[in-house]
Structures are given as C-alpha cells and as structure tokens.
Amino acid sequence: MRFSLLVAATLTATLALPVAGSVAHAAPDGDRPTEARAGHVRPRSEAWEARVVALTNARRKAHGRKPLEAAACADKFAEPWTRHLARTRKLVHQDLGPMLKCPHTDAAGENIAFGFETPRALVSAWMHSPGHRANILSRDFHRIGLSGWRATNGQTYATQDFLG
C-alpha cells in the first residue's frame, strides 16, 4: 500500500467497559472531511460490505483469532451512523454506550473511515493503524456490523461496529 497517498489518523477511546473507537481517513490531496451541506448518499453494495467483513476475518485468522459473526444489532448502529457521516462529511464517533444494550454484549468498539474505495485498501489501512488494528484483533469482540456509504462528493465512508 502506498502510504504517500494516504493520510491516516487514529482516535481510540476506552470506557470502564471495553468500548473503543478508531478513525481512519484518506486524503490524497491533503483534504480532510469538512462540514458541508447535507446531500444525498447511497449505500455501497452488500458485496462490498461482505468483502470488508471477509478481509477483516482473514486478518483475525492470520493472528490466531476466531472470526467475527455478522450481528443485526451491530448493523443497526453501523448503518445509520455511516449514512450520517457521509451526509455531514464529519468523521466523528457515535456514542457506543447504547450498543451495550444489544443482547449478550459487555464490550463495544468502532472503526470509522472515509476515502477508501476498495475493501482491501480499507482493511489494510485499518490494520496499519494501531487503534483500528487493536479493535479488529481484540479477543473481546465476537460480532460485527459493517456499513459503507458513498457521499455526493464521491467519497466512501465506512463504519465497523464490534460487539463482545
């Protein structure tokens, strides 16, 4: 991967219960997401999202971790949040506390990103960022929700929500 073309930033937050979040973004021209007029956004394909989950699980397997299972409750948080990020063009985390209300959940985490067009580029960037990597490889997480949306400016936004 050519990091000369990418700018990545990581923010990780931890609460009393294991709740963590990380942010990655690409800015080929040095641009950062900015507040913009709300616009129409459209979802990436289910195949795009499934590929991100498959690549995430491949990385987990390579590091001796069990695969994450798709979770409707995690999707319930990832989907509207990614749509919100794409509409507002702001890269901020949602409150992860409500995720702890998902059945059998005592840990939650989140990775968010913008600017990565392919699932491989997205997962690679997350794996090269300590905070994102920690979420992906965490033994505390067993389930995942994933959402990808494209904003009117053409940028792809993605959210990975983890439950444990």
BELPEHU-V509793 format. One record per run of one state. SS is the DSSP state (H for helix, E for strand, L for the rest). FROM is the first residue (numbers start at 1). LEN is the number of residues. If there is no record, write none. Layout:
BEGIN
SS/FROM/LEN
SS/FROM/LEN
END
This chain:
BEGIN
L/1/2
H/3/3
L/6/13
E/19/7
L/26/16
E/42/2
L/44/2
H/46/17
L/63/6
E/69/2
L/71/1
H/72/17
L/89/8
H/97/5
L/102/6
E/108/7
L/115/4
H/119/9
L/128/2
H/130/8
L/138/5
E/143/8
L/151/5
E/156/8
L/164/1
END
